Amino acid sequence: MRLAFGEDSCPERKIHCQPTPRKFWCCFAYGPHLIHDDRVIVQLAMSPNTMKDQQQIEIVRMAHGGDGIGYLEDGRIVFVPTTLPGEVVDIELVELKKSYAKGRVVEIVEASPERVDSECPYFPKCGGCQFWHTTYEHEVELKTEAAWQTISRISKLDLPEARVVAAPEDRRYRSRVTFHRAPAGEGQGWKIGFYRANSSELLDINDCLITDGLLNEVRRALEPALRDVGDCDFILETADEESVVVTLMPERNLRTKMPPSLKTFLQTLDQNPTVRGLRVVGEDEDVVFGDITVDGEEVLARPPVDAAHVPSANFRQSYRDMNGQLVDEVSGIIDRLGATSVIELFCGNGNFSFALPDRVERFVGLEANPAAIESAKGLAKLARLDGYSFRVADLSEGFVEPLDEMVDDFDLVLLDPPRAGASEVCDELAQYQHLEAIVYVSCDPACLGRDLKTLTNGGWEVESLTMFDMFPRTSHIETVAVLR
Ligand SMILES: C[S@@+](CC[C@H](N)C(=O)[O-])C[C@H]1O[C@@H](n2cnc3c(N)ncnc32)[C@H](O)[C@@H]1O
């Protein structure tokens, strides 16, 4: 018989395929196929149109992203949100593709002993969290295992086990949050909140359980102030235990004509005990009211002028305690490795840079956001770090002259790219064998898997993996990989 994909056997079957006497119902990548004597003998036909739209399935494991995974009658993989491994569920199909499907729970037939009632009234409608249906301990177990499997499947490497650092608090931990404001519907006022999962429908959320209580309070207090502002996003960030900085990003430019409701709010800003300052982001210039500093630095919001791939507001971790642990881990690794010269890629405004061990005498930080670089330069000057420099650089195409020459001069590269990873940069780093180590901080296991594969193809080895839960109750996980 003809081999369906030219493969002798399913390369994924150790992890994903469910063995039956003479066949494997296979995974996402290859679709269902029959195996005999370890050879794929036939690819099974997919029949989307004849598929029953309701089925009973067993959830066999968890996908990175938080969906439970099961198999349909024809062997196709199906992703079902709000389920747990071991559960038997009746599902309705909401999407049917050639090699996978998505389902929605109609009824839980056999619940996992790990299932709990959600404490969040917005779960699972709100797209912000994926894990209020189980305990925090079980969530950490499931999502770190799913992330490790994703890195392993994509990198095809024999990876070390990951050390896991769970969070001390799984609620009220966010000290920075972005709310959206949009019309609730014809004549129905406005909503302020977050989007539904996979939808552009906004949910009105007036108390988010993972967000600091003070930020929720300010979100409610801002409702009348925003009455005449129209569609907007706004970032709230705690400055200290009692006050918050607001960054308002209106759809229309408010600089020339401040709406009356906001004007009234601003007139009494200096007597407001909770809102310390407010920045209104304008098309080409911002307007600042009150004090907009957090930890001695101005909250930044200006989009970079010359880098197309950069987020519009500067990046700052929202879970401060966990961020401290992550930064300490990275600094500890660099100290243990004895590096004295470090180049940091995607350095933001210096979250890791200013916590590097004292032995690091030479340092260059590269980042595309000019405002973040300005802020880092200011801090380096204040701290009298003479051997430290920060430069604006767009790394989406890899290193640019003369940065590639510069890498030759350093012991260690630290990188913390955005969600899309750093494929171009890794193509080049793979060749730089003179480096002592690469420390890669990643918020996306799939892109990390891809980039680790590139680096190991160039001769690097993955020495350790540590996972930090920076975002309890969501499917996100931060991984630190050390390569030697
Ligand atoms: C995950 S954040 C890390 C920032 C910093 N390490 C921290 O912990 O705050 C990724 C950073 O990459 C920057 N960035 C995004 N695209 C970039 C690009 N093409 N070139 C350089 N930097 C970029 C972002 O502005 C952001 O500061």
The ligand as an SDF file (V2000), in Angstrom:
LIG
                    3D

 27 29  0  0  0  0  0  0  0  0999 V2000
    9.1260   39.7890   26.0350 C   0  0  0  0  0  0  0  0  0  0  0  0
    9.6230   41.4790   25.9390 S   0  0  0  0  0  0  0  0  0  0  0  0
   11.0740   41.4620   26.9360 C   0  0  0  0  0  0  0  0  0  0  0  0
   11.5100   42.7610   27.4830 C   0  0  0  0  0  0  0  0  0  0  0  0
   12.4510   42.7040   28.6900 C   0  0  0  0  0  0  0  0  0  0  0  0
   13.3960   41.6340   28.6010 N   0  0  0  0  0  0  0  0  0  0  0  0
   11.6380   42.6070   29.9740 C   0  0  0  0  0  0  0  0  0  0  0  0
   11.7110   41.5700   30.6610 O   0  0  0  0  0  0  0  0  0  0  0  0
   10.9340   43.5940   30.3020 O   0  0  0  0  0  0  0  0  0  0  0  0
   10.1760   41.5710   24.3110 C   0  0  0  0  0  0  0  0  0  0  0  0
   10.8330   42.8680   23.9330 C   0  0  0  0  0  0  0  0  0  0  0  0
   11.2220   42.7490   22.5740 O   0  0  0  0  0  0  0  0  0  0  0  0
   11.0470   44.0100   21.9390 C   0  0  0  0  0  0  0  0  0  0  0  0
   10.9340   43.7600   20.5030 N   0  0  0  0  0  0  0  0  0  0  0  0
    9.8490   43.3430   19.8230 C   0  0  0  0  0  0  0  0  0  0  0  0
   10.1450   43.2080   18.5190 N   0  0  0  0  0  0  0  0  0  0  0  0
   11.4530   43.5470   18.3830 C   0  0  0  0  0  0  0  0  0  0  0  0
   12.3470   43.5930   17.2570 C   0  0  0  0  0  0  0  0  0  0  0  0
   11.9350   43.2910   16.0390 N   0  0  0  0  0  0  0  0  0  0  0  0
   13.6340   43.9490   17.4670 N   0  0  0  0  0  0  0  0  0  0  0  0
   14.0620   44.2610   18.7100 C   0  0  0  0  0  0  0  0  0  0  0  0
   13.2520   44.2490   19.7990 N   0  0  0  0  0  0  0  0  0  0  0  0
   11.9650   43.9010   19.6400 C   0  0  0  0  0  0  0  0  0  0  0  0
    9.8030   44.5760   22.5940 C   0  0  0  0  0  0  0  0  0  0  0  0
    9.7370   45.9800   22.4480 O   0  0  0  0  0  0  0  0  0  0  0  0
    9.9620   44.1020   24.0370 C   0  0  0  0  0  0  0  0  0  0  0  0
   10.6260   45.0820   24.8000 O   0  0  0  0  0  0  0  0  0  0  0  0
  1  2  1  0
  2  3  1  0
  2 10  1  0
  3  4  1  0
  4  5  1  0
  5  6  1  0
  5  7  1  0
  7  8  2  0
  7  9  1  0
 10 11  1  0
 11 12  1  0
 11 26  1  0
 12 13  1  0
 13 14  1  0
 13 24  1  0
 14 15  1  0
 14 23  1  0
 15 16  2  0
 16 17  1  0
 17 18  1  0
 17 23  2  0
 18 19  1  0
 18 20  2  0
 20 21  1  0
 21 22  2  0
 22 23  1  0
 24 25  1  0
 24 26  1  0
 26 27  1  0
M  CHG  2   2   1   9  -1
M  END
$$$$
